[in-house]
Amino acid sequence: MITDLGHTAFRCHDLDKSLAFYALLGLHESFRLYRDDGDLMLIYLHVGGDRFLELFPNGPEPTEPKGSFMHVCLVSDDLAADVEHLRANGVSIWRELKEGKDGNLQAWVLDPDGNPIELMQLVEHSPQRRVARGEKAQ
């Protein structure tokens, strides 16, 4: 039985840029894994609990998102402050902070490789929080 989401992985064209971007979001390097020949395979960033973001080096040039991947959502405890922190550090806000259809606050940014990152602040009456408390979503 599935109990949680373990990690999401991205190929990064410029690993240093990606590490700096995710550090602005509070996600810092936890550890690295290396191939048998000693080359860097990937870097793990700790998201929380048992959840991680994996960054793989030597990815392609950033392009428009395509394929079946849509986005990753990172949960914030103070979205307005996070948006201002990102903006103050030169990150463009792709979609400004607003209330979503589920009642949660959301804003969107693109990482250095063009991956859409949803930033969400869960509110207590949201369907996600209700389900997490063992209640019905609606």
C-alpha positions in Angstrom: 0.0 0.0 0.0 1.3 3.4 -0.9 1.9 5.6 2.2 3.6 8.8 0.9 5.4 10.4 -1.9 9.1 9.7 -1.6 10.7 12.2 -4.1 10.4 14.1 -7.3 13.4 14.2 -9.7 14.5 16.9 -12.2 17.3 17.0 -14.7 19.1 20.3 -14.3 21.0 22.1 -17.0 22.9 24.4 -14.5 23.1 22.5 -11.2 24.5 25.5 -9.3 21.6 27.7 -10.5 19.1 25.1 -9.5 20.7 24.6 -6.1 20.6 28.4 -5.5 17.0 28.6 -6.6 15.8 25.8 -4.4 17.8 27.2 -1.5 15.7 30.3 -1.8 12.7 28.0 -1.1 14.4 26.6 1.9 15.4 23.3 0.3 19.1 22.6 0.9 21.4 19.8 -0.1 21.2 16.8 2.1 23.5 14.4 0.4 25.0 13.3 -3.0 25.1 10.0 -4.7 28.0 9.1 -7.1 28.3 6.6 -10.0 30.8 3.8 -9.8 33.2 5.9 -11.9 33.1 8.7 -9.3 30.9 11.1 -11.4 28.1 12.9 -9.6 24.8 11.0 -10.2 22.4 13.2 -8.2 21.9 15.6 -5.3 19.1 15.1 -2.7 17.3 18.1 -1.3 15.2 17.5 1.9 11.6 18.7 1.6 10.4 17.4 4.9 9.6 14.1 6.6 10.8 11.3 4.2 10.3 13.5 1.1 13.0 14.7 -1.1 13.7 16.5 -4.4 16.3 14.9 -6.6 18.5 17.1 -8.9 20.3 15.3 -11.7 23.2 17.2 -13.4 23.8 17.6 -17.1 20.2 18.1 -18.1 19.1 19.6 -21.4 18.7 23.4 -22.1 15.6 24.7 -20.4 12.5 24.4 -22.6 8.8 24.8 -22.3 7.3 22.0 -20.1 6.0 19.2 -22.2 4.9 15.6 -22.0 2.7 14.4 -19.1 4.5 16.2 -16.3 2.6 19.2 -15.1 4.1 20.6 -11.9 5.4 20.0 -8.4 3.6 21.6 -5.4 5.6 22.7 -2.4 3.7 23.6 0.8 4.5 26.9 2.5 3.6 28.0 6.0 3.7 31.7 5.0 3.2 32.1 1.2 3.0 35.9 1.1 6.4 36.1 2.9 7.9 33.4 0.6 6.7 35.2 -2.5 8.3 38.5 -1.3 11.5 36.6 -0.4 11.7 35.1 -3.9 10.9 38.4 -5.6 13.5 40.2 -3.5 16.1 37.7 -4.7 15.3 38.2 -8.4 12.9 35.3 -8.9 10.0 36.2 -11.3 6.6 35.1 -10.0 5.0 33.3 -12.9 1.5 33.4 -11.4 0.8 35.8 -8.6 -0.5 34.8 -5.2 -4.2 34.1 -5.2 -6.9 31.8 -3.7 -7.3 28.6 -5.6 -10.6 26.7 -6.3 -9.8 24.6 -3.2 -9.6 27.7 -1.0 -5.8 27.4 -0.5 -3.4 30.2 -1.4 -1.2 29.6 -4.3 1.6 31.2 -6.4 3.7 29.8 -9.1 7.3 30.1 -10.2 9.5 28.4 -12.8 12.7 26.8 -11.7 15.9 27.5 -13.7 15.1 24.6 -16.0 11.5 25.9 -16.7 9.8 23.4 -14.4 6.5 24.8 -13.0 6.6 24.9 -9.2 3.3 25.6 -7.4 3.7 27.1 -3.9 0.7 26.5 -1.7 -0.4 27.5 1.7 -3.0 25.1 3.0 -6.0 26.6 4.9 -7.8 24.7 7.6 -11.1 24.4 5.7 -9.4 23.1 2.5 -10.3 19.6 1.2 -6.7 18.5 1.6 -6.6 19.4 5.3 -10.0 17.8 5.8 -8.9 14.6 4.3 -5.6 14.7 6.3 -7.8 14.9 9.4 -9.8 11.9 8.4 -12.8 13.9 7.4 -14.7 14.0 4.1 -13.2 16.5 1.5 -16.5 18.3 1.0 
